[in-house]
Amino acid sequence: MAGESGGYAAPDDLGALRALLDANPGAAILAGGQSLLPSLRGKASPLFVDIGRIAALKTIEIEDNRVRVGAGVTLAALARHPAVAGGFAEAIGFVGNVTIRNRATVGGCLAWADPRGELPLVLLALGGTVVTDRREIAMESFITGPSRTALEPGEMIVAATFEIGRKFAFEELLVRNSTGRAVVAAACERMGDAMRYTVSGLVDRPVRSGPIAGDLGPWLDDLLLQFPILADASSPDYRRRVVHALALRARERA
């Protein structure tokens, strides 16, 4: 059944998916549904377009020094891949619980654009890109605010890429409940005598630094002036202090 007023469709390939989205501008792509379905409570149901049958979105490929992960790959499947280890695997382990990781997909996490999300932070740390049916978007430019991205109307995510062979340490402050909610997180990568940090939960998007040889405190202070501060029950000063502490802890392990 198709139509903007509701229904369900499950295309078998990318061509059929593109045709459905073009014919139904109000359609919602359904992957794991972990964030999409709760967000629609009390609202009119759109046409749900299930991408679970599209094999091309479930591949993980390695070419040269980069990994290309299909948008339909679950976080659990990604975490089990040999190309994912160390800080990357640790970060995915913080996502929700086992059930959520078995359902949540790479494309869904990116489209939801949670500024505290572990996957966007990791992809940013590893020089990631978001691959759509129209172009590639660097992670630095992809998330533009809470649940806001650089995607244009009708544009769909088909994959993400990231560099392999790079190591970083990951630390996160997590509210432990049935699903888990990140407060702030930090990743640290050693670059000779300097460090490069990627942080989330402080401003309205994950942010990566350049090489920092000394204390990262001035850089964190600049972030609070450069980007909108993320709304949260905790104060920006508290989160800045926690991010700083987590980044120093990650630096010790990098």
N, C-alpha and C positions, 0 to 999 in steps of 0.2 A: 504494500500500500504506500502511495507517495502523495505528497502535498504539504504545503506549509502549515496546515492546521494539525498535523500530527501524522503518525504512522511509523513504519519501520521498513528499512531496505538494507540488503546485505550484498553489495556488489562483489564480483569475483576478481576484478582486476582494476588497475588504476584508470583505464579508459572509461569503464563503467562508473567508477567513483566520480571522475571529473564530470561526466554527463549528468549524474544525479545532482551534484552540487550546482551546476550551471542552471539546471531546470528548477531547482528549489533553493533560492537564495537564503531562506531562513532555516535551512537544514542544520542539524548539529551532528558533527562527527562523533561517533561512539566507539571508544576503544576499550579501556578498562572501566570507565564510568565512575571512578573513585571520587573525582571532584565534580564532574559535570552533573550527575544525577542529583546529588544533594543541593546543588545550586539552583535547580529548577523546581524545587518544592513550592507549591502555591502559584506556579506560573503555567500558562498554556504550553502544552507539549508541542515541540517542533517535530519535523520529520527526523527520526534518528537514522543515521546512515552508519551501519556497523561495518568497520573495516577489518574485522577478525578473519575474514576468508581470503584476504589479499596476501598471497604468499610473498610478493615482492616487498612488502612492508615488514617482514619478519626475519630478514637476513642480517647477518653481521659479517662484514667483509674487511679484510686487511689489504691495503695496497701501499707499498713503500713504508712510510712512517706514520700512516694515518689509519684509523678505524672508521668505517662507515656503518652506522647502526640504524636499521629501519625503524620508522616511527611506531610500528606495531610490536616491537620487541618489548617484553616486560622487563621491569627492573630486576626481577629475580633471575631471569635468563641472562641479562647483561652481566650481573654480578658473578655468574658462574663461568663466564667466558675467560679463557686464558689471558686475553689482553687486558683484563681488569684485575688489578691487585692493589695491595697497599692502601694508600689513602682513598683511592676510588672505591674500592670494596668496602672500606670502613664507612664512607659517607653513605653509600646505598643502604648499609645495614641500619642506619639511623632513620630511614624512611618508614614511617608508620609501624606496621607489624607485618608478619609473614603473609597474611591474607592480602593486604594492600600491595605488597611488593610482587605478589604473584599475579595481580590484576593490573596494576598501574603500568602504563606504557611510557616509553621515551617521548613519543609525540604528544601524549596527553599532558605529561609533566611540563613540557616546554610551552604548549599552548596555554596552559593554566597560568603560567608565569608568576608563580608564587615567589616573591622577593626573598623569602627565607628558604626556598627549595634547595635540597641538597644537589640534585642533578644539575640545575643551572649553574650553581657555584662550581661544581667539578668541571663541567664543560668549559666554563670561562677560564678556570685555572689552567686547563690543558689546551688552550688555543682553539676551542671548538667553534664549529659553525652549525647553523641550522640550514638544512637543504629543503627547499620547497619545490613545488612543481614549476616555479618560474625563475628561481635564482638561489644563490647562497648568501646567507646573512651571518656576519661574524657575531659571536655571542656578546661582544662589547656593545653592539648596537641593537640586539634583538629585544631584550626586555627594557621597556621604556617606563615602567611603573608597575604598581600592584595590579596583576591580571591585565596588563597592557603590553602589547608587543608591536614590533614593526611589520607584522603581517598586514597585507592589504586585503580588502574585501574579496572573498572567494579564493584567496591563496591558501594552500594547504601544505602542511609539513609532511615530507616523505622520509626524511632521515636526519641524522645528526652525525657530525664527524669530530674526531679529536685526535691529538697526537699521542703516540705510544712511546714507550721508552723514557718517560719522564716520571720522576718520583716526587711526591709531596706528602706531608703529614696533615691530617685533618682532625679538628677538634670542634665539638658542638655542645652547646647548652640546650638540653631538650626537656620539655615538660612531659613527664611520663604519665600518660593516661591510656585509654583504650586504643587510641590511634597514634599518639605522640605528636607533639608540635614543637618545631624548632623555634628557639628564641633568637639566638645568634650563632654563627659558625665562622670558622676561619681555617684556611688552608695555607700552608707555607712550603715554598719550594726554594731549595738552596741554589744560588747562582754565583759560583765562585765565592768571593768574600762577602757577597750581599745576599739578601733574601727578597723573594717576591711573595706578596700576600694577596689572598683573595678572601673577601669577607662578605657576609650577608646578615640581614636582620637589623642593620643600623640605619641605612637609608632605603629608598624605595626600589632598589635593585641591587643585585650582587655586583661588586666592584673589584677590579684587580689593580694592584699597584705596579709600578715599575720596580727595578732593583732598588732596594733600600739597604744601605750599609749600616745605619745606626738605628735609633729607636723609631718605631713606626707611629708613635703618638702624634707627631705633627701631621702625618698623612691622614690619620683618622679624624683629626680636627678639621682638616680641609674638606673631607667628605661631607661633614655635617653642614658646611657652608655651600658646597657645590651642588648637592642634590637635596631634594625634599626629604625630610626626616620621616621615617616609616612610623605610622600611627601604631601605638601599642599601649597595653596597660602599664608597662614598665617605662621608666623615664629614659630619654636619650642618653643622659649622663651615665645611668646605670649600665645600659647596653654598651656604651662606648668602653666603659671600664672592663666589662666582661669580655668583649671582643679583644681588647688589648691583652688581657690575661690569657685567653685561649690562643691568641696568635703567638705569644711568647712560649706557651707550652708546646705548640706545634713546632716552633723554631728549634726547640731542644731535641725534637725527634726527626727533624728533616735531614 
